[in-house]
Amino acid sequence: MIIEGNPKQKEAMEAFHRGDRAEGLRLQEEFASAFREEYKDKDHCPCQKACRYHGNCKECVAIHRAHQEHVPNCMRPLLNKKIRALSELTEHTIALEIEPPKEVLRKEVQK
């Protein structure tokens, strides 16, 4: 089962956007039901970082909501995709103003 960019959930959001709440909720529940079945005995967490809360979204999100310093690792690709689109408006010049924290691993610059 695909979670990120799931076609069923995208279809649900299209229904919500066109005002068909009942259809959106129906499709959303189909996705959630399939998710529950598929991942009842499997790891669904895409986070590669060793963490005590791996796979426990409820506690992980609560912790991040509480400290409000950053978002869970699993949410970063989604947010980065959105931020990248905004950054295009300034030809990505924001990248010249950002100093990453020491714990963030960056790809080596190719020369």
N, CA, C and O atoms as CSV, one atom per row, in Angstrom:
chain,resi,resn,atom,element,x,y,z
A,1,MET,N,N,0.844,-1.194,0.000
A,1,MET,CA,C,0.000,0.000,0.000
A,1,MET,C,C,0.876,1.238,0.000
A,1,MET,O,O,1.826,1.340,0.776
A,2,ILE,N,N,0.559,2.154,-0.852
A,2,ILE,CA,C,1.248,3.445,-0.903
A,2,ILE,C,C,0.579,4.373,0.109
A,2,ILE,O,O,-0.644,4.511,0.115
A,3,ILE,N,N,1.378,5.004,0.960
A,3,ILE,CA,C,0.811,5.991,1.876
A,3,ILE,C,C,1.011,7.380,1.288
A,3,ILE,O,O,0.037,8.090,1.034
A,4,GLU,N,N,2.272,7.781,1.065
A,4,GLU,CA,C,2.553,9.107,0.511
A,4,GLU,C,C,1.981,9.211,-0.901
A,4,GLU,O,O,2.307,8.408,-1.775
A,5,GLY,N,N,1.135,10.195,-1.108
A,5,GLY,CA,C,0.546,10.400,-2.434
A,5,GLY,C,C,-0.464,9.328,-2.813
A,5,GLY,O,O,-0.631,9.039,-3.998
A,6,ASN,N,N,-1.131,8.741,-1.851
A,6,ASN,CA,C,-2.083,7.657,-2.108
A,6,ASN,C,C,-3.216,8.123,-3.027
A,6,ASN,O,O,-3.862,9.133,-2.750
A,7,PRO,N,N,-3.458,7.388,-4.118
A,7,PRO,CA,C,-4.492,7.787,-5.084
A,7,PRO,C,C,-5.894,7.875,-4.464
A,7,PRO,O,O,-6.651,8.791,-4.784
A,8,LYS,N,N,-6.240,6.943,-3.592
A,8,LYS,CA,C,-7.563,6.956,-2.962
A,8,LYS,C,C,-7.742,8.212,-2.108
A,8,LYS,O,O,-8.796,8.846,-2.138
A,9,GLN,N,N,-6.707,8.563,-1.350
A,9,GLN,CA,C,-6.802,9.741,-0.496
A,9,GLN,C,C,-6.800,11.023,-1.334
A,9,GLN,O,O,-7.455,12.001,-0.972
A,10,LYS,N,N,-6.069,11.019,-2.447
A,10,LYS,CA,C,-6.106,12.178,-3.350
A,10,LYS,C,C,-7.505,12.345,-3.940
A,10,LYS,O,O,-7.998,13.464,-4.082
A,11,GLU,N,N,-8.130,11.232,-4.277
A,11,GLU,CA,C,-9.497,11.266,-4.796
A,11,GLU,C,C,-10.450,11.802,-3.719
A,11,GLU,O,O,-11.374,12.557,-4.022
A,12,ALA,N,N,-10.222,11.411,-2.476
A,12,ALA,CA,C,-11.047,11.914,-1.368
A,12,ALA,C,C,-10.911,13.430,-1.258
A,12,ALA,O,O,-11.905,14.135,-1.086
A,13,MET,N,N,-9.689,13.924,-1.358
A,13,MET,CA,C,-9.484,15.372,-1.250
A,13,MET,C,C,-10.128,16.110,-2.412
A,13,MET,O,O,-10.643,17.213,-2.228
A,14,GLU,N,N,-10.111,15.527,-3.600
A,14,GLU,CA,C,-10.789,16.136,-4.742
A,14,GLU,C,C,-12.288,16.249,-4.463
A,14,GLU,O,O,-12.914,17.260,-4.782
A,15,ALA,N,N,-12.856,15.198,-3.864
A,15,ALA,CA,C,-14.282,15.229,-3.521
A,15,ALA,C,C,-14.563,16.334,-2.504
A,15,ALA,O,O,-15.534,17.076,-2.648
A,16,PHE,N,N,-13.717,16.446,-1.477
A,16,PHE,CA,C,-13.895,17.517,-0.489
A,16,PHE,C,C,-13.841,18.889,-1.157
A,16,PHE,O,O,-14.661,19.759,-0.865
A,17,HIS,N,N,-12.876,19.078,-2.052
A,17,HIS,CA,C,-12.697,20.385,-2.710
A,17,HIS,C,C,-13.878,20.764,-3.601
A,17,HIS,O,O,-14.181,21.947,-3.756
A,18,ARG,N,N,-14.531,19.790,-4.175
A,18,ARG,CA,C,-15.691,20.112,-5.015
A,18,ARG,C,C,-16.983,20.155,-4.202
A,18,ARG,O,O,-18.072,20.314,-4.753
A,19,GLY,N,N,-16.845,20.010,-2.868
A,19,GLY,CA,C,-17.996,20.149,-1.983
A,19,GLY,C,C,-18.757,18.875,-1.691
A,19,GLY,O,O,-19.805,18.915,-1.047
A,20,ASP,N,N,-18.244,17.734,-2.158
A,20,ASP,CA,C,-18.919,16.454,-1.923
A,20,ASP,C,C,-18.326,15.802,-0.675
A,20,ASP,O,O,-17.525,14.871,-0.756
A,21,ARG,N,N,-18.743,16.318,0.477
A,21,ARG,CA,C,-18.198,15.848,1.758
A,21,ARG,C,C,-18.475,14.362,2.004
A,21,ARG,O,O,-17.602,13.637,2.479
A,22,ALA,N,N,-19.684,13.915,1.681
A,22,ALA,CA,C,-20.042,12.511,1.915
A,22,ALA,C,C,-19.102,11.580,1.142
A,22,ALA,O,O,-18.624,10.586,1.688
A,23,GLU,N,N,-18.844,11.900,-0.113
A,23,GLU,CA,C,-17.940,11.068,-0.927
A,23,GLU,C,C,-16.512,11.153,-0.395
A,23,GLU,O,O,-15.807,10.146,-0.335
A,24,GLY,N,N,-16.094,12.346,-0.013
A,24,GLY,CA,C,-14.757,12.505,0.557
A,24,GLY,C,C,-14.575,11.658,1.802
A,24,GLY,O,O,-13.557,10.983,1.954
A,25,LEU,N,N,-15.552,11.688,2.691
A,25,LEU,CA,C,-15.482,10.891,3.918
A,25,LEU,C,C,-15.504,9.397,3.617
A,25,LEU,O,O,-14.809,8.617,4.269
A,26,ARG,N,N,-16.300,9.003,2.633
A,26,ARG,CA,C,-16.366,7.585,2.250
A,26,ARG,C,C,-15.005,7.098,1.740
A,26,ARG,O,O,-14.510,6.051,2.158
A,27,LEU,N,N,-14.417,7.869,0.841
A,27,LEU,CA,C,-13.112,7.503,0.289
A,27,LEU,C,C,-12.022,7.544,1.361
A,27,LEU,O,O,-11.134,6.693,1.391
A,28,GLN,N,N,-12.103,8.530,2.225
A,28,GLN,CA,C,-11.124,8.641,3.308
A,28,GLN,C,C,-11.197,7.421,4.222
A,28,GLN,O,O,-10.166,6.894,4.640
A,29,GLU,N,N,-12.396,6.979,4.526
A,29,GLU,CA,C,-12.549,5.792,5.369
A,29,GLU,C,C,-12.049,4.539,4.651
A,29,GLU,O,O,-11.496,3.643,5.288
A,30,GLU,N,N,-12.240,4.469,3.330
A,30,GLU,CA,C,-11.680,3.342,2.568
A,30,GLU,C,C,-10.166,3.309,2.714
A,30,GLU,O,O,-9.576,2.251,2.931
A,31,PHE,N,N,-9.544,4.474,2.594
A,31,PHE,CA,C,-8.084,4.556,2.772
A,31,PHE,C,C,-7.694,4.124,4.179
A,31,PHE,O,O,-6.803,3.292,4.353
A,32,ALA,N,N,-8.366,4.694,5.192
A,32,ALA,CA,C,-8.029,4.386,6.582
A,32,ALA,C,C,-8.230,2.907,6.888
A,32,ALA,O,O,-7.421,2.301,7.590
A,33,SER,N,N,-9.298,2.331,6.366
A,33,SER,CA,C,-9.573,0.908,6.583
A,33,SER,C,C,-8.489,0.038,5.945
A,33,SER,O,O,-8.007,-0.916,6.555
A,34,ALA,N,N,-8.116,0.376,4.721
A,34,ALA,CA,C,-7.050,-0.365,4.042
A,34,ALA,C,C,-5.724,-0.198,4.789
A,34,ALA,O,O,-4.948,-1.146,4.905
A,35,PHE,N,N,-5.473,1.005,5.291
A,35,PHE,CA,C,-4.252,1.250,6.071
A,35,PHE,C,C,-4.233,0.382,7.323
A,35,PHE,O,O,-3.239,-0.284,7.612
A,36,ARG,N,N,-5.341,0.395,8.067
A,36,ARG,CA,C,-5.410,-0.416,9.296
A,36,ARG,C,C,-5.141,-1.878,9.001
A,36,ARG,O,O,-4.401,-2.532,9.736
A,37,GLU,N,N,-5.728,-2.399,7.941
A,37,GLU,CA,C,-5.540,-3.808,7.587
A,37,GLU,C,C,-4.105,-4.095,7.155
A,37,GLU,O,O,-3.488,-5.055,7.616
A,38,GLU,N,N,-3.589,-3.266,6.276
A,38,GLU,CA,C,-2.235,-3.473,5.724
A,38,GLU,C,C,-1.154,-3.374,6.788
A,38,GLU,O,O,-0.186,-4.134,6.772
A,39,TYR,N,N,-1.319,-2.442,7.706
A,39,TYR,CA,C,-0.243,-2.162,8.655
A,39,TYR,C,C,-0.526,-2.617,10.082
A,39,TYR,O,O,0.140,-2.161,11.011
A,40,LYS,N,N,-1.489,-3.495,10.274
A,40,LYS,CA,C,-1.769,-3.954,11.634
A,40,LYS,C,C,-0.589,-4.732,12.221
A,40,LYS,O,O,-0.405,-4.754,13.438
A,41,ASP,N,N,0.200,-5.364,11.369
A,41,ASP,CA,C,1.359,-6.136,11.848
A,41,ASP,C,C,2.666,-5.710,11.196
A,41,ASP,O,O,3.667,-6.420,11.294
A,42,LYS,N,N,2.668,-4.546,10.524
A,42,LYS,CA,C,3.879,-4.084,9.826
A,42,LYS,C,C,4.230,-2.672,10.261
A,42,LYS,O,O,3.397,-1.938,10.792
A,43,ASP,N,N,5.488,-2.310,10.024
A,43,ASP,CA,C,5.967,-0.967,10.327
A,43,ASP,C,C,5.551,-0.025,9.206
A,43,ASP,O,O,5.858,-0.278,8.041
A,44,HIS,N,N,4.864,1.048,9.538
A,44,HIS,CA,C,4.409,2.025,8.550
A,44,HIS,C,C,5.240,3.303,8.583
A,44,HIS,O,O,5.085,4.166,7.719
A,45,CYS,N,N,6.119,3.428,9.574
A,45,CYS,CA,C,6.844,4.678,9.777
A,45,CYS,C,C,8.032,4.794,8.810
A,45,CYS,O,O,8.908,3.929,8.811
A,46,PRO,N,N,8.074,5.856,7.984
A,46,PRO,CA,C,9.167,6.013,7.028
A,46,PRO,C,C,10.426,6.626,7.649
A,46,PRO,O,O,11.457,6.724,6.984
A,47,CYS,N,N,10.347,7.033,8.903
A,47,CYS,CA,C,11.479,7.697,9.549
A,47,CYS,C,C,12.671,6.751,9.646
A,47,CYS,O,O,12.539,5.618,10.107
A,48,GLN,N,N,13.829,7.223,9.211
A,48,GLN,CA,C,15.043,6.415,9.233
A,48,GLN,C,C,15.866,6.652,10.495
A,48,GLN,O,O,16.871,5.978,10.723
A,49,LYS,N,N,15.444,7.599,11.303
A,49,LYS,CA,C,16.183,7.936,12.506
A,49,LYS,C,C,15.765,7.000,13.639
A,49,LYS,O,O,14.575,6.792,13.876
A,50,ALA,N,N,16.751,6.440,14.334
A,50,ALA,CA,C,16.447,5.587,15.483
A,50,ALA,C,C,15.781,6.446,16.541
A,50,ALA,O,O,16.328,7.467,16.958
A,51,CYS,N,N,14.603,6.031,16.974
A,51,CYS,CA,C,13.831,6.852,17.903
A,51,CYS,C,C,12.948,5.946,18.741
A,51,CYS,O,O,12.382,4.972,18.245
A,52,ARG,N,N,12.843,6.273,19.988
A,52,ARG,CA,C,11.991,5.515,20.911
A,52,ARG,C,C,10.532,5.526,20.463
A,52,ARG,O,O,9.784,4.608,20.800
A,53,TYR,N,N,10.112,6.536,19.714
A,53,TYR,CA,C,8.714,6.697,19.318
A,53,TYR,C,C,8.440,6.248,17.885
A,53,TYR,O,O,7.365,6.517,17.349
A,54,HIS,N,N,9.402,5.565,17.257
A,54,HIS,CA,C,9.256,5.082,15.881
A,54,HIS,C,C,7.950,4.289,15.736
A,54,HIS,O,O,7.725,3.315,16.454
A,55,GLY,N,N,7.107,4.711,14.816
A,55,GLY,CA,C,5.851,4.022,14.558
A,55,GLY,C,C,4.717,4.400,15.494
A,55,GLY,O,O,3.582,3.967,15.297
A,56,ASN,N,N,5.005,5.195,16.499
A,56,ASN,CA,C,3.982,5.616,17.448
A,56,ASN,C,C,3.639,7.076,17.146
A,56,ASN,O,O,4.050,7.985,17.867
A,57,CYS,N,N,2.889,7.281,16.081
A,57,CYS,CA,C,2.586,8.630,15.586
A,57,CYS,C,C,1.905,9.496,16.634
A,57,CYS,O,O,2.205,10.684,16.758
A,58,LYS,N,N,1.005,8.910,17.374
A,58,LYS,CA,C,0.248,9.683,18.356
A,58,LYS,C,C,1.178,10.367,19.355
A,58,LYS,O,O,1.044,11.567,19.594
A,59,GLU,N,N,2.113,9.627,19.940
A,59,GLU,CA,C,3.035,10.213,20.909
A,59,GLU,C,C,4.079,11.099,20.236
A,59,GLU,O,O,4.444,12.148,20.769
A,60,CYS,N,N,4.558,10.680,19.070
A,60,CYS,CA,C,5.566,11.463,18.349
A,60,CYS,C,C,5.025,12.852,18.005
A,60,CYS,O,O,5.689,13.858,18.256
A,61,VAL,N,N,3.837,12.904,17.439
A,61,VAL,CA,C,3.243,14.180,17.064
A,61,VAL,C,C,2.953,15.022,18.299
A,61,VAL,O,O,3.143,16.239,18.278
A,62,ALA,N,N,2.493,14.385,19.376
A,62,ALA,CA,C,2.227,15.133,20.612
A,62,ALA,C,C,3.504,15.781,21.137
A,62,ALA,O,O,3.478,16.928,21.583
A,63,ILE,N,N,4.607,15.064,21.087
A,63,ILE,CA,C,5.895,15.608,21.544
A,63,ILE,C,C,6.283,16.818,20.697
A,63,ILE,O,O,6.686,17.848,21.237
A,64,HIS,N,N,6.162,16.700,19.370
A,64,HIS,CA,C,6.530,17.807,18.489
A,64,HIS,C,C,5.584,18.990,18.636
A,64,HIS,O,O,6.012,20.141,18.550
A,65,ARG,N,N,4.313,18.720,18.854
A,65,ARG,CA,C,3.362,19.807,19.109
A,65,ARG,C,C,3.718,20.511,20.404
A,65,ARG,O,O,3.579,21.730,20.513
A,66,ALA,N,N,4.172,19.754,21.377
A,66,ALA,CA,C,4.483,20.325,22.689
A,66,ALA,C,C,5.716,21.227,22.644
A,66,ALA,O,O,5.682,22.341,23.166
A,67,HIS,N,N,6.808,20.756,22.023
A,67,HIS,CA,C,8.019,21.590,22.041
A,67,HIS,C,C,8.039,22.625,20.922
A,67,HIS,O,O,8.719,23.643,21.051
A,68,GLN,N,N,7.328,22.399,19.850
A,68,GLN,CA,C,7.153,23.343,18.741
A,68,GLN,C,C,8.453,23.887,18.147
A,68,GLN,O,O,8.498,25.033,17.698
A,69,GLU,N,N,9.490,23.085,18.142
A,69,GLU,CA,C,10.749,23.532,17.536
A,69,GLU,C,C,10.926,23.036,16.108
A,69,GLU,O,O,11.523,23.726,15.282
A,70,HIS,N,N,10.419,21.864,15.816
A,70,HIS,CA,C,10.528,21.313,14.470
A,70,HIS,C,C,9.430,20.271,14.283
A,70,HIS,O,O,8.663,20.005,15.208
A,71,VAL,N,N,9.352,19.686,13.104
A,71,VAL,CA,C,8.317,18.699,12.811
A,71,VAL,C,C,8.924,17.300,12.805
A,71,VAL,O,O,10.138,17.152,12.660
A,72,PRO,N,N,8.096,16.281,12.960
A,72,PRO,CA,C,8.612,14.908,12.910
A,72,PRO,C,C,9.340,14.647,11.589
A,72,PRO,O,O,8.986,15.203,10.550
A,73,ASN,N,N,10.355,13.797,11.652
A,73,ASN,CA,C,11.146,13.487,10.454
A,73,ASN,C,C,10.282,12.991,9.299
A,73,ASN,O,O,10.568,13.293,8.140
A,74,CYS,N,N,9.232,12.236,9.602
A,74,CYS,CA,C,8.385,11.685,8.534
A,74,CYS,C,C,7.616,12.765,7.781
A,74,CYS,O,O,7.174,12.532,6.656
A,75,MET,N,N,7.450,13.942,8.380
A,75,MET,CA,C,6.707,15.021,7.735
A,75,MET,C,C,7.607,15.943,6.904
A,75,MET,O,O,7.113,16.755,6.121
A,76,ARG,N,N,8.896,15.817,7.073
A,76,ARG,CA,C,9.816,16.734,6.397
A,76,ARG,C,C,9.754,16.673,4.878
A,76,ARG,O,O,9.742,17.727,4.242
A,77,PRO,N,N,9.712,15.482,4.257
A,77,PRO,CA,C,9.634,15.474,2.788
A,77,PRO,C,C,8.392,16.194,2.257
A,77,PRO,O,O,8.474,16.914,1.262
A,78,LEU,N,N,7.260,16.007,2.904
A,78,LEU,CA,C,6.032,16.684,2.494
A,78,LEU,C,C,6.182,18.196,2.612
A,78,LEU,O,O,5.855,18.929,1.679
A,79,LEU,N,N,6.672,18.659,3.751
A,79,LEU,CA,C,6.839,20.102,3.955
A,79,LEU,C,C,7.910,20.676,3.035
A,79,LEU,O,O,7.743,21.767,2.490
A,80,ASN,N,N,9.009,19.944,2.863
A,80,ASN,CA,C,10.067,20.428,1.971
A,80,ASN,C,C,9.570,20.582,0.536
A,80,ASN,O,O,9.984,21.500,-0.172
A,81,LYS,N,N,8.685,19.688,0.108
A,81,LYS,CA,C,8.113,19.787,-1.242
A,81,LYS,C,C,7.316,21.090,-1.377
A,81,LYS,O,O,7.407,21.781,-2.392
A,82,LYS,N,N,6.544,21.412,-0.352
A,82,LYS,CA,C,5.753,22.644,-0.371
A,82,LYS,C,C,6.655,23.882,-0.285
A,82,LYS,O,O,6.438,24.871,-0.984
A,83,ILE,N,N,7.663,23.807,0.579
A,83,ILE,CA,C,8.597,24.931,0.738
A,83,ILE,C,C,9.402,25.159,-0.539
A,83,ILE,O,O,9.666,26.299,-0.922
A,84,ARG,N,N,9.791,24.062,-1.193
A,84,ARG,CA,C,10.534,24.177,-2.455
A,84,ARG,C,C,9.723,24.959,-3.488
A,84,ARG,O,O,10.266,25.807,-4.197
A,85,ALA,N,N,8.435,24.673,-3.569
A,85,ALA,CA,C,7.573,25.383,-4.524
A,85,ALA,C,C,7.527,26.874,-4.195
A,85,ALA,O,O,7.585,27.706,-5.100
A,86,LEU,N,N,7.425,27.216,-2.923
A,86,LEU,CA,C,7.444,28.632,-2.533
A,86,LEU,C,C,8.805,29.263,-2.813
A,86,LEU,O,O,8.890,30.410,-3.252
A,87,SER,N,N,9.858,28.509,-2.558
A,87,SER,CA,C,11.211,29.021,-2.746
A,87,SER,C,C,11.506,29.363,-4.213
A,87,SER,O,O,12.347,30.212,-4.509
A,88,GLU,N,N,10.805,28.692,-5.113
A,88,GLU,CA,C,10.991,28.979,-6.541
A,88,GLU,C,C,10.645,30.433,-6.863
A,88,GLU,O,O,11.166,30.994,-7.827
A,89,LEU,N,N,9.777,31.038,-6.068
A,89,LEU,CA,C,9.379,32.426,-6.304
A,89,LEU,C,C,10.552,33.390,-6.170
A,89,LEU,O,O,10.529,34.480,-6.742
A,90,THR,N,N,11.574,32.996,-5.422
A,90,THR,CA,C,12.763,33.843,-5.250
A,90,THR,C,C,14.016,33.151,-5.776
A,90,THR,O,O,15.125,33.396,-5.301
A,91,GLU,N,N,13.818,32.278,-6.772
A,91,GLU,CA,C,14.927,31.543,-7.381
A,91,GLU,C,C,15.768,30.817,-6.327
A,91,GLU,O,O,16.984,30.689,-6.474
A,92,HIS,N,N,15.120,30.351,-5.280
A,92,HIS,CA,C,15.754,29.576,-4.199
A,92,HIS,C,C,16.869,30.334,-3.482
A,92,HIS,O,O,17.751,29.711,-2.891
A,93,THR,N,N,16.845,31.653,-3.524
A,93,THR,CA,C,17.898,32.430,-2.862
A,93,THR,C,C,17.853,32.302,-1.344
A,93,THR,O,O,18.827,32.646,-0.675
A,94,ILE,N,N,16.761,31.822,-0.792
A,94,ILE,CA,C,16.698,31.596,0.660
A,94,ILE,C,C,17.777,30.604,1.080
A,94,ILE,O,O,18.263,30.660,2.210
A,95,ALA,N,N,18.151,29.710,0.192
A,95,ALA,CA,C,19.176,28.705,0.525
A,95,ALA,C,C,20.491,29.368,0.920
A,95,ALA,O,O,21.265,28.806,1.696
A,96,LEU,N,N,20.744,30.561,0.388
A,96,LEU,CA,C,21.985,31.259,0.721
A,96,LEU,C,C,21.946,31.850,2.131
A,96,LEU,O,O,22.983,32.215,2.685
A,97,GLU,N,N,20.753,31.940,2.702
A,97,GLU,CA,C,20.581,32.543,4.018
A,97,GLU,C,C,20.417,31.525,5.135
A,97,GLU,O,O,20.288,31.902,6.300
A,98,ILE,N,N,20.421,30.234,4.795
A,98,ILE,CA,C,20.137,29.198,5.788
A,98,ILE,C,C,21.408,28.472,6.206
A,98,ILE,O,O,22.165,27.980,5.369
A,99,GLU,N,N,21.624,28.417,7.499
A,99,GLU,CA,C,22.726,27.638,8.079
A,99,GLU,C,C,22.083,26.452,8.790
A,99,GLU,O,O,21.360,26.637,9.769
A,100,PRO,N,N,22.338,25.230,8.305
A,100,PRO,CA,C,21.691,24.073,8.926
A,100,PRO,C,C,22.247,23.788,10.320
A,100,PRO,O,O,23.421,24.043,10.590
A,101,PRO,N,N,21.400,23.259,11.202
A,101,PRO,CA,C,21.893,22.864,12.518
A,101,PRO,C,C,22.934,21.751,12.372
A,101,PRO,O,O,22.940,21.028,11.375
A,102,LYS,N,N,23.796,21.620,13.348
A,102,LYS,CA,C,24.865,20.621,13.277
A,102,LYS,C,C,24.347,19.196,13.116
A,102,LYS,O,O,24.995,18.377,12.466
A,103,GLU,N,N,23.184,18.888,13.702
A,103,GLU,CA,C,22.689,17.512,13.649
A,103,GLU,C,C,22.057,17.139,12.317
A,103,GLU,O,O,21.771,15.964,12.085
A,104,VAL,N,N,21.833,18.109,11.436
A,104,VAL,CA,C,21.234,17.821,10.142
A,104,VAL,C,C,22.331,17.380,9.171
A,104,VAL,O,O,23.303,18.094,8.925
A,105,LEU,N,N,22.137,16.190,8.635
A,105,LEU,CA,C,23.116,15.674,7.679
A,105,LEU,C,C,22.789,16.198,6.298
A,105,LEU,O,O,21.642,16.126,5.857
A,106,ARG,N,N,23.777,16.719,5.621
A,106,ARG,CA,C,23.602,17.256,4.283
A,106,ARG,C,C,24.401,16.424,3.295
A,106,ARG,O,O,25.423,15.836,3.646
A,107,LYS,N,N,23.926,16.380,2.056
A,107,LYS,CA,C,24.695,15.731,0.999
A,107,LYS,C,C,25.957,16.518,0.778
A,107,LYS,O,O,25.958,17.744,0.889
A,108,GLU,N,N,27.019,15.837,0.470
A,108,GLU,CA,C,28.290,16.520,0.165
A,108,GLU,C,C,28.127,17.301,-1.127
A,108,GLU,O,O,27.495,16.832,-2.073
A,109,VAL,N,N,28.694,18.476,-1.159
A,109,VAL,CA,C,28.635,19.308,-2.346
A,109,VAL,C,C,29.531,18.705,-3.421
A,109,VAL,O,O,30.710,18.444,-3.182
A,110,GLN,N,N,28.967,18.487,-4.600
A,110,GLN,CA,C,29.730,17.922,-5.718
A,110,GLN,C,C,30.533,19.022,-6.398
A,110,GLN,O,O,29.991,20.075,-6.732
A,111,LYS,N,N,31.804,18.784,-6.600
A,111,LYS,CA,C,32.647,19.768,-7.282
A,111,LYS,C,C,33.109,19.252,-8.602
A,111,LYS,O,O,33.830,19.947,-9.318
